[in-house]
C-alpha cells in the first residue's frame, strides 16, 4: 500500500492511497470462507455452496467491508507515524470516485480529506491580566437564605389570599382561542408555587382567593418541559400538540409559616452537637455556607473569562468547511447545512478552547495524576456523607468506594474534568496577574449572563 500526503494549505490536506491486491486479498478470502460456512441457500448443504456463487452474491459487500477496515487501519497508522495533528477524522473526498473495479478486484485508489489542527504556542505570564469576581455576602442575601431555611423547616397553614410565596392548589382547564372551555379538553389538578415562578407570572395570582379563575400559559409557569408536562398530567412528547391557553381555578392556598429561630430549630437543622446555638451563630453559618457555594460560581465565571480571553489572544485557525462536512457526516441524525451553520460558531469556539487547553496540558503546565483523582473522589464521597449528617467511613472503605465510583466511565470523566478545571484555575492564579473584585449578587448575575 502506498500513502502520500498532499498539503492543500495550513488547514487542509489530502491522503492519496493506492491499494494493491496483496493488501486485502488475505482478509477478503477469509471473509468469503466465513460467509460460505455461515450462509444457508436452498439446494446446497451448509458449507458446500460453490465459492463462485458466494462471490457473485456477497463478494462486493464483503470486499467493501474488508477494504474499509484495511483503509482505516492504514490511515490511522500513517497519521501516527507522521505525527499528524488532525481534527475530526479523515473523510473520503466528496468529488472523487474510487478508482478500481469492484467486479474484478485489482488495484484501487482512494482519496481522503484531512482537517489539520493549527500549530499553537500557548504561554501564560504576568502580562496576562484577569479579574476574579466574588459575590459580596451582604445582609439582604443572608436574610433571604435565613428565611428560605426557616420556611423549609416551618409548617404549612391555610391562607385566605395569595401574596407572593404561597403554594396554590388548583385545576388547569384547557381553553380555546376565545377563552372558552375546550370540550373534552385537558383538565388536571396541580400546584403552582409562586415563589419559584417568574415574578411577572406570579403577579397574576396576587390577591387571588379560593375559586378565583386566572387565565395562564402553563409553559410560562413551568421550570422545564418535564415540569410543564407533569403540571398538565401529560407526557413531554404530547406537549407539541397541546395548546398553551388555560384557566387555573384556585382550590386551596397554602402558606409556609417559617420556623422560629430558636434552639429547637438549630438542633433540628444542624444537630445537637453543632456549634450553632444562637441566631447570631446561625446567620454566621449561613453567610459562610453562601460564600462556599458562591465560590463554585466564581470559579466557573473565572474559567469562562480565561477561555474567552485566550481564544481572543490565540484565535486558532480551523478548517471550517471540512469540519462542517465532518459534523454532518458523523452525526447520528441527519443534519442540514443550515442546521450545522446555526450551531457552528459555538462548536468552533469550544474546539478552539480545547486546542488551547490541550497545549497547556501537553506542556505539563496542567497535570492530573491518578492519586489526584482518587483523592478528589474520596473528598466528594466525604461531602456526600456530611450532607446527610453521617460520619465518613474508615479510609480503607472510602478508598474502595472511590475505586467503584471511578469504575464508571461517565463518573470518572466528570471527576477528571472537575480536576482539570481546578488545576487550570490554580495555574492561572499562580502565573498570571489576578485582580480580586467583590461585586453584588445582581452584578455577578449580570456578568455571568454576558456569555
C-alpha positions as CSV (number, residue, x, y, z in Angstrom):
1,X,0.0,0.0,0.0
2,X,1.3,3.4,-0.9
3,X,0.0,6.5,1.0
4,X,1.1,10.0,0.0
5,X,0.1,13.3,1.6
6,X,-0.7,16.4,-0.5
7,X,-1.0,19.6,1.6
8,X,-3.6,22.0,0.2
9,X,-2.9,24.7,2.8
10,X,-2.1,25.0,6.5
11,X,-5.6,23.8,7.4
12,X,-6.3,21.1,4.8
13,X,-4.6,18.1,3.2
14,X,-5.3,15.1,1.1
15,X,-4.2,11.5,1.6
16,X,-3.9,9.6,-1.7
17,X,-4.0,5.8,-1.1
18,X,-3.1,3.2,-3.6
19,X,-4.2,-0.3,-2.6
20,X,-3.0,-3.5,-4.3
21,X,-4.5,-7.0,-4.1
22,X,-1.7,-8.1,-1.7
23,X,-3.0,-5.5,0.8
24,X,-6.5,-7.0,1.0
25,X,-6.6,-10.5,-0.6
26,X,-6.0,-12.5,2.5
27,X,-8.7,-10.7,4.5
28,X,-11.1,-10.8,1.6
29,X,-10.6,-14.6,1.0
30,X,-11.1,-15.3,4.7
31,X,-14.3,-13.3,4.7
32,X,-15.5,-15.3,1.7
33,X,-14.7,-18.6,3.5
34,X,-16.6,-17.4,6.7
35,X,-19.6,-16.5,4.6
36,X,-19.5,-19.8,2.8
37,X,-19.7,-21.6,6.2
38,X,-22.5,-19.4,7.6
39,X,-24.8,-18.8,4.6
40,X,-27.7,-21.1,4.0
41,X,-29.0,-21.4,0.5
42,X,-31.7,-23.7,-0.9
43,X,-30.3,-26.6,-2.9
44,X,-26.9,-26.6,-1.1
45,X,-25.7,-28.3,2.0
46,X,-24.2,-25.9,4.7
47,X,-20.7,-25.1,3.9
48,X,-20.8,-26.6,0.4
49,X,-22.1,-23.6,-1.6
50,X,-19.7,-23.0,-4.6
51,X,-17.3,-20.2,-4.0
52,X,-18.4,-18.6,-7.3
53,X,-21.9,-18.3,-6.0
54,X,-20.7,-16.7,-2.8
55,X,-18.6,-14.2,-4.7
56,X,-21.5,-13.4,-7.0
57,X,-24.0,-12.8,-4.3
58,X,-21.8,-11.4,-1.4
59,X,-18.4,-10.6,-3.0
60,X,-18.8,-6.8,-3.4
61,X,-20.2,-6.2,0.1
62,X,-17.6,-8.4,1.7
63,X,-14.8,-6.7,-0.3
64,X,-16.1,-3.2,0.7
65,X,-16.2,-4.2,4.3
66,X,-12.7,-5.6,4.4
67,X,-11.4,-2.8,2.3
68,X,-12.8,-0.3,4.7
69,X,-11.1,-1.9,7.6
70,X,-7.8,-2.1,5.7
71,X,-8.1,1.6,4.9
72,X,-9.0,2.7,8.4
73,X,-6.1,0.8,9.9
74,X,-3.6,2.0,7.3
75,X,-4.7,5.6,7.6
76,X,-4.5,5.6,11.4
77,X,-1.0,4.0,11.3
78,X,0.1,6.6,8.8
79,X,-1.3,9.5,10.9
80,X,0.5,8.2,14.0
81,X,3.8,7.6,12.1
82,X,3.8,11.0,10.6
83,X,2.7,12.6,13.9
84,X,-0.1,14.5,12.1
85,X,-2.4,16.6,14.3
86,X,-5.8,16.3,12.8
87,X,-9.3,17.5,13.7
88,X,-12.4,15.3,13.3
89,X,-11.5,12.2,11.3
90,X,-10.4,11.5,7.7
91,X,-13.3,11.7,5.1
92,X,-13.5,10.3,1.6
93,X,-13.2,13.2,-0.8
94,X,-16.6,14.2,-2.0
95,X,-15.9,14.6,-5.7
96,X,-13.6,11.6,-6.0
97,X,-14.9,8.2,-7.1
98,X,-12.6,5.4,-6.0
99,X,-10.5,4.2,-9.0
100,X,-10.9,0.4,-9.2
101,X,-13.1,-2.5,-10.5
102,X,-15.2,-4.0,-7.7
103,X,-16.4,-6.8,-10.0
104,X,-12.8,-7.8,-10.8
105,X,-10.8,-6.6,-7.9
106,X,-7.3,-5.4,-8.6
107,X,-5.6,-2.1,-7.8
108,X,-7.7,0.7,-6.1
109,X,-7.0,4.3,-5.5
110,X,-8.8,6.4,-2.7
111,X,-8.5,10.0,-1.7
112,X,-9.3,11.2,1.8
113,X,-9.6,14.7,3.2
114,X,-7.8,15.7,6.4
115,X,-8.6,18.7,8.6
116,X,-5.3,19.8,10.2
117,X,-5.0,21.2,13.7
118,X,-3.2,24.6,13.9
119,X,0.2,24.9,15.5
120,X,0.0,26.7,18.8
121,X,2.5,28.1,21.2
122,X,0.5,28.9,24.4
123,X,2.0,30.6,27.3
124,X,0.6,32.4,30.4
125,X,2.7,35.1,32.0
126,X,2.2,38.0,34.4
127,X,1.4,40.1,31.3
128,X,-1.9,38.2,31.1
129,X,-4.4,40.0,33.4
130,X,-7.7,38.6,34.7
131,X,-10.3,39.6,37.2
132,X,-11.6,37.1,39.8
133,X,-15.1,38.1,40.8
134,X,-16.6,37.1,44.2
135,X,-20.1,37.8,45.4
136,X,-20.5,40.1,48.3
137,X,-22.4,38.3,51.1
138,X,-24.5,41.2,52.3
139,X,-27.4,41.4,54.7
140,X,-30.0,41.0,52.0
141,X,-28.6,37.7,50.8
142,X,-28.2,36.3,54.3
143,X,-31.8,37.4,55.2
144,X,-33.2,35.7,52.1
145,X,-31.3,32.5,52.9
146,X,-32.3,32.5,56.5
147,X,-35.9,33.0,55.5
148,X,-35.7,30.1,53.0
149,X,-34.2,27.7,55.5
150,X,-36.7,28.7,58.2
151,X,-39.6,28.2,55.9
152,X,-38.3,24.8,54.7
153,X,-38.5,23.7,58.4
154,X,-41.7,25.6,59.1
155,X,-45.3,24.4,58.9
156,X,-48.0,24.7,56.2
157,X,-51.1,26.7,57.0
158,X,-54.2,27.6,55.0
159,X,-54.3,31.1,53.7
160,X,-57.3,33.2,52.6
161,X,-55.5,35.2,49.9
162,X,-52.3,34.7,47.8
163,X,-49.5,37.2,48.1
164,X,-46.1,36.2,46.8
165,X,-44.8,32.9,48.3
166,X,-47.8,30.7,48.6
167,X,-48.4,27.3,47.2
168,X,-51.6,27.4,45.1
169,X,-53.5,24.1,44.5
170,X,-56.0,24.2,41.7
171,X,-57.3,22.9,38.4
172,X,-55.9,23.6,34.9
173,X,-58.7,23.7,32.4
174,X,-57.9,23.9,28.6
175,X,-59.3,26.9,26.7
176,X,-59.7,27.7,23.0
177,X,-58.5,31.0,21.4
178,X,-61.8,32.7,22.6
179,X,-61.1,31.6,26.2
180,X,-63.9,29.1,26.1
181,X,-63.5,25.7,27.7
182,X,-62.4,23.1,25.1
183,X,-64.9,20.2,25.1
184,X,-63.2,17.0,26.3
185,X,-60.0,19.1,26.7
186,X,-57.4,18.8,29.4
187,X,-58.5,19.2,33.0
188,X,-55.9,18.4,35.6
189,X,-55.3,19.3,39.3
190,X,-51.8,20.6,40.1
191,X,-49.9,23.1,42.1
192,X,-48.2,26.4,41.4
193,X,-45.5,27.7,43.8
194,X,-45.5,31.5,43.5
195,X,-42.0,31.7,45.0
196,X,-40.4,29.8,42.2
197,X,-42.1,31.1,39.0
198,X,-41.3,34.2,37.1
199,X,-42.4,37.3,39.1
200,X,-44.5,38.7,36.2
201,X,-46.4,35.4,36.1
202,X,-46.7,35.3,39.9
203,X,-48.4,38.7,39.8
204,X,-51.4,37.2,38.1
205,X,-52.1,35.2,41.3
206,X,-51.6,38.1,43.8
207,X,-54.7,38.8,45.7
208,X,-56.5,35.6,44.4
209,X,-58.9,33.8,46.8
210,X,-60.4,30.4,46.7
211,X,-62.5,29.7,43.5
212,X,-60.7,32.5,41.6
213,X,-60.2,31.9,37.9
214,X,-57.0,33.1,36.3
215,X,-56.0,32.8,32.6
216,X,-52.5,31.4,32.3
217,X,-50.0,29.8,29.9
218,X,-48.6,26.7,31.7
219,X,-45.4,26.8,29.7
220,X,-44.6,30.1,31.4
221,X,-45.2,28.6,34.9
222,X,-43.0,25.5,34.4
223,X,-39.3,25.2,35.1
224,X,-38.7,23.0,32.1
225,X,-40.5,20.7,29.6
226,X,-40.9,17.8,32.1
227,X,-42.3,20.1,34.7
228,X,-44.7,21.5,32.1
229,X,-45.9,18.0,31.2
230,X,-46.4,17.0,34.8
231,X,-48.3,20.2,35.5
232,X,-50.9,19.1,32.9
233,X,-50.8,15.3,33.6
234,X,-49.2,14.7,30.2
235,X,-46.0,13.2,28.8
236,X,-43.4,15.5,27.3
237,X,-43.9,14.0,23.8
238,X,-47.6,15.2,23.8
239,X,-46.8,18.8,24.6
240,X,-46.2,19.6,20.9
241,X,-49.8,19.0,20.1
242,X,-51.2,20.7,23.2
243,X,-52.3,24.3,23.4
244,X,-51.0,26.8,25.9
245,X,-54.1,28.7,26.9
246,X,-55.7,27.5,30.2
247,X,-57.6,28.9,33.1
248,X,-56.5,28.0,36.6
249,X,-59.2,27.6,39.2
250,X,-57.9,28.1,42.7
251,X,-59.0,25.4,45.1
252,X,-56.6,25.9,48.1
253,X,-54.0,28.4,49.1
254,X,-51.2,27.1,51.3
255,X,-48.7,29.2,53.1
256,X,-45.4,28.0,54.7
257,X,-45.0,29.7,58.1
258,X,-41.3,30.0,58.9
259,X,-39.9,28.1,61.9
260,X,-39.0,30.1,64.9
261,X,-35.2,30.7,65.1
262,X,-34.6,29.1,68.5
263,X,-32.5,26.3,70.0
264,X,-35.0,23.6,69.0
265,X,-34.8,24.8,65.3
266,X,-31.0,24.9,65.4
267,X,-30.7,21.4,66.9
268,X,-33.2,20.1,64.3
269,X,-31.3,21.7,61.4
270,X,-27.7,21.2,62.4
271,X,-27.8,18.5,65.1
272,X,-27.4,18.9,68.9
273,X,-23.6,18.7,68.6
274,X,-23.5,21.7,66.3
275,X,-21.8,24.9,67.5
276,X,-24.9,26.8,66.2
277,X,-26.7,27.8,69.4
278,X,-28.0,31.4,68.7
279,X,-29.4,33.3,65.8
280,X,-26.1,35.1,65.5
281,X,-24.3,31.8,65.1
282,X,-26.9,30.7,62.6
283,X,-26.5,33.8,60.5
284,X,-22.7,33.4,60.5
285,X,-23.0,29.8,59.4
286,X,-25.4,30.8,56.6
287,X,-23.0,33.5,55.5
288,X,-20.1,31.0,55.4
289,X,-22.2,28.4,53.5
290,X,-23.2,31.0,50.9
291,X,-19.6,32.1,50.4
292,X,-18.6,28.4,49.9
293,X,-21.5,27.9,47.5
294,X,-20.7,31.0,45.5
295,X,-17.0,30.2,45.3
296,X,-18.0,27.5,42.7
297,X,-19.8,30.1,40.7
298,X,-16.8,32.4,40.9
299,X,-14.6,29.6,39.5
300,X,-17.0,29.0,36.7
301,X,-17.1,32.6,35.7
302,X,-13.3,32.9,36.0
303,X,-12.8,29.8,33.8
304,X,-15.1,31.3,31.2
305,X,-13.3,34.6,31.2
306,X,-9.9,32.7,30.8
307,X,-11.1,30.7,27.9
308,X,-12.7,33.8,26.2
309,X,-9.5,35.8,26.6
310,X,-7.2,33.1,25.4
311,X,-9.4,32.4,22.4
312,X,-9.2,36.1,21.5
313,X,-5.5,36.1,22.0
314,X,-4.5,33.0,20.0
315,X,-7.6,32.6,17.8
316,X,-6.7,29.1,16.4
317,X,-7.4,29.0,12.7
318,X,-9.6,26.0,11.9
319,X,-10.5,24.1,8.6
320,X,-14.1,25.3,8.9
321,X,-15.6,23.9,5.7
322,X,-14.0,20.5,6.4
323,X,-15.4,20.5,10.0
324,X,-18.9,21.4,8.9
325,X,-18.9,18.5,6.4
326,X,-17.5,16.2,9.1
327,X,-20.2,17.2,11.6
328,X,-22.9,16.4,9.0
329,X,-21.4,13.0,8.1
330,X,-20.5,11.9,11.6
331,X,-23.8,12.9,13.3
332,X,-26.2,10.1,14.2
333,X,-29.2,12.1,13.0
334,X,-29.3,13.7,9.5
335,X,-28.4,17.4,9.6
336,X,-28.9,20.0,7.0
337,X,-26.2,22.5,6.1
338,X,-28.3,25.2,7.6
339,X,-28.6,23.4,11.0
340,X,-24.8,22.9,11.1
341,X,-24.2,26.6,10.3
342,X,-26.6,27.7,13.1
343,X,-24.7,25.8,15.7
344,X,-21.2,26.0,14.2
345,X,-20.0,29.2,15.9
346,X,-20.5,27.7,19.4
347,X,-18.8,24.4,18.3
348,X,-15.9,26.3,16.8
349,X,-15.3,28.3,20.0
350,X,-15.4,25.1,22.1
351,X,-12.9,23.4,19.8
352,X,-10.6,26.4,19.8
353,X,-10.6,26.4,23.6
354,X,-10.0,22.6,23.7
355,X,-6.9,23.0,21.4
356,X,-5.5,25.8,23.7
357,X,-6.2,23.8,26.8
358,X,-4.6,20.7,25.3
359,X,-1.5,22.7,24.5
360,X,-1.2,23.7,28.2
361,X,-1.7,20.0,29.2
362,X,0.9,18.8,26.7
363,X,3.5,21.1,28.3
364,X,2.5,19.6,31.7
365,X,1.6,23.1,32.9
366,X,-1.7,21.4,33.9
367,X,-1.4,17.9,35.1
368,X,-3.8,15.4,36.8
369,X,-2.3,12.3,38.4
370,X,-4.2,9.2,39.3
371,X,-3.7,9.9,43.0
372,X,-5.3,13.3,42.5
373,X,-8.4,11.6,41.0
374,X,-8.7,9.1,43.9
375,X,-8.2,11.9,46.5
376,X,-10.9,14.1,44.8
377,X,-13.3,11.2,44.6
378,X,-12.8,10.5,48.3
379,X,-13.3,14.2,49.1
380,X,-16.6,14.1,47.2
381,X,-17.8,11.0,49.0
382,X,-17.0,12.6,52.4
383,X,-19.0,15.6,51.3
384,X,-22.0,13.3,50.4
385,X,-21.8,11.7,53.9
386,X,-21.6,15.1,55.6
387,X,-24.7,16.3,53.6
388,X,-26.8,13.6,55.3
389,X,-25.2,14.2,58.7
390,X,-23.3,10.9,58.5
391,X,-19.6,10.3,59.5
392,X,-17.3,9.2,56.7
393,X,-16.1,5.5,56.9
394,X,-12.6,4.5,57.5
395,X,-10.0,5.3,54.8
396,X,-9.8,1.7,53.5
397,X,-13.5,1.5,52.9
398,X,-13.5,5.1,51.5
399,X,-10.7,4.0,49.1
400,X,-12.8,1.0,47.9
401,X,-15.8,3.2,47.4
402,X,-13.7,5.7,45.4
403,X,-12.5,2.9,43.1
404,X,-16.0,1.7,42.5
405,X,-17.1,5.2,41.5
406,X,-14.1,5.6,39.1
407,X,-15.1,2.2,37.6
408,X,-18.0,4.1,36.0
409,X,-16.6,5.9,32.9
410,X,-19.1,8.7,33.0
411,X,-18.4,9.4,36.7
412,X,-14.7,9.2,36.2
413,X,-14.8,11.6,33.3
414,X,-16.8,14.1,35.4
415,X,-14.2,13.9,38.1
416,X,-11.3,14.3,35.7
417,X,-13.0,17.3,34.1
418,X,-13.6,18.8,37.6
419,X,-9.9,18.4,38.5
420,X,-8.6,19.8,35.2
421,X,-10.8,22.9,35.8
422,X,-9.4,23.2,39.3
423,X,-5.8,22.8,38.1
424,X,-6.3,25.4,35.3
425,X,-7.7,27.9,37.8
426,X,-4.8,27.3,40.2
427,X,-2.2,27.6,37.4
428,X,-3.6,30.8,36.1
429,X,-3.8,32.4,39.5
430,X,-0.2,31.5,40.2
431,X,1.1,32.5,36.7
432,X,-1.0,35.5,35.5
433,X,-1.8,38.8,37.2
434,X,-5.1,38.5,39.1
435,X,-7.3,41.3,40.4
436,X,-9.8,40.2,43.0
437,X,-13.0,42.1,42.8
438,X,-16.1,41.8,45.1
439,X,-19.4,42.6,43.4
440,X,-23.1,42.4,44.4
441,X,-25.1,39.3,43.6
442,X,-27.1,41.1,40.9
443,X,-23.9,42.4,39.3
444,X,-22.4,38.9,39.4
445,X,-25.5,37.5,37.6
446,X,-25.2,40.3,35.0
447,X,-21.6,39.3,34.4
448,X,-22.4,35.6,34.2
449,X,-25.2,36.3,31.7
450,X,-22.9,38.2,29.3
451,X,-21.6,34.8,28.0
